[in-house]
Amino acid sequence: MSKAATSFLILAVMALATDQLLAPSMETMSTLAKAAAAIFASLFVAALFVGRRIKFDPVLR
């Protein structure tokens, strides 16, 4: 796994942990933490594709 992919994975997990630790009354911050986690998770998947750890084979055998 590349350094960028590792970084995005850690950031996504940290955003989810932050969301879980916030008080229920902080709905706005909870929404922002969930959005950040989604962004970091998508960047993690993109970094995996760029790093060619996931190989896409369009030919079905």
C-alpha beads as a LAMMPS data file, in Angstrom:
LAMMPS data file: protein, C-alpha beads

61 atoms
60 bonds

1 atom types
1 bond types

-500.0 500.0 xlo xhi
-500.0 500.0 ylo yhi
-500.0 500.0 zlo zhi

Masses

1 110.0

Atoms # bond

1 1 1 0.000 0.000 0.000
2 1 1 1.355 3.405 -0.915
3 1 1 2.014 6.124 1.633
4 1 1 -0.837 8.218 0.257
5 1 1 -3.293 5.322 0.534
6 1 1 -2.176 4.616 4.083
7 1 1 -2.566 8.272 5.002
8 1 1 -6.086 8.480 3.571
9 1 1 -7.084 5.269 5.349
10 1 1 -5.832 6.611 8.684
11 1 1 -7.598 9.942 8.121
12 1 1 -10.872 8.177 7.289
13 1 1 -10.666 6.048 10.435
14 1 1 -9.839 9.125 12.522
15 1 1 -12.831 10.998 11.088
16 1 1 -15.125 8.080 11.913
17 1 1 -13.701 7.853 15.438
18 1 1 -14.254 11.583 15.889
19 1 1 -17.843 11.190 14.737
20 1 1 -18.416 8.414 17.285
21 1 1 -16.887 10.426 20.135
22 1 1 -18.882 13.614 19.554
23 1 1 -21.795 14.431 21.798
24 1 1 -25.269 13.811 20.295
25 1 1 -26.057 17.531 20.526
26 1 1 -23.303 18.391 18.012
27 1 1 -25.154 17.347 14.864
28 1 1 -23.353 19.799 12.561
29 1 1 -19.901 18.592 13.558
30 1 1 -21.085 14.995 13.269
31 1 1 -22.245 15.622 9.708
32 1 1 -18.919 17.274 8.854
33 1 1 -16.994 14.327 10.308
34 1 1 -19.061 11.868 8.263
35 1 1 -18.495 13.926 5.112
36 1 1 -14.753 14.033 5.800
37 1 1 -14.702 10.272 6.324
38 1 1 -16.490 9.727 3.013
39 1 1 -14.073 12.013 1.177
40 1 1 -11.006 10.366 2.707
41 1 1 -12.389 6.885 1.980
42 1 1 -12.948 7.768 -1.671
43 1 1 -9.450 9.257 -1.881
44 1 1 -8.129 6.027 -0.331
45 1 1 -9.768 3.961 -3.079
46 1 1 -8.452 6.374 -5.724
47 1 1 -4.946 6.074 -4.273
48 1 1 -5.220 2.295 -4.476
49 1 1 -6.157 2.529 -8.154
50 1 1 -3.329 4.957 -8.871
51 1 1 -0.899 2.766 -6.975
52 1 1 -2.152 -0.181 -9.048
53 1 1 -2.906 -2.313 -6.038
54 1 1 -6.322 -2.941 -7.550
55 1 1 -6.037 -4.113 -11.121
56 1 1 -9.022 -3.613 -13.406
57 1 1 -9.378 -6.271 -16.093
58 1 1 -12.222 -5.351 -18.471
59 1 1 -12.172 -8.776 -20.168
60 1 1 -14.381 -11.251 -18.335
61 1 1 -13.142 -14.807 -18.623

Bonds

1 1 1 2
2 1 2 3
3 1 3 4
4 1 4 5
5 1 5 6
6 1 6 7
7 1 7 8
8 1 8 9
9 1 9 10
10 1 10 11
11 1 11 12
12 1 12 13
13 1 13 14
14 1 14 15
15 1 15 16
16 1 16 17
17 1 17 18
18 1 18 19
19 1 19 20
20 1 20 21
21 1 21 22
22 1 22 23
23 1 23 24
24 1 24 25
25 1 25 26
26 1 26 27
27 1 27 28
28 1 28 29
29 1 29 30
30 1 30 31
31 1 31 32
32 1 32 33
33 1 33 34
34 1 34 35
35 1 35 36
36 1 36 37
37 1 37 38
38 1 38 39
39 1 39 40
40 1 40 41
41 1 41 42
42 1 42 43
43 1 43 44
44 1 44 45
45 1 45 46
46 1 46 47
47 1 47 48
48 1 48 49
49 1 49 50
50 1 50 51
51 1 51 52
52 1 52 53
53 1 53 54
54 1 54 55
55 1 55 56
56 1 56 57
57 1 57 58
58 1 58 59
59 1 59 60
60 1 60 61
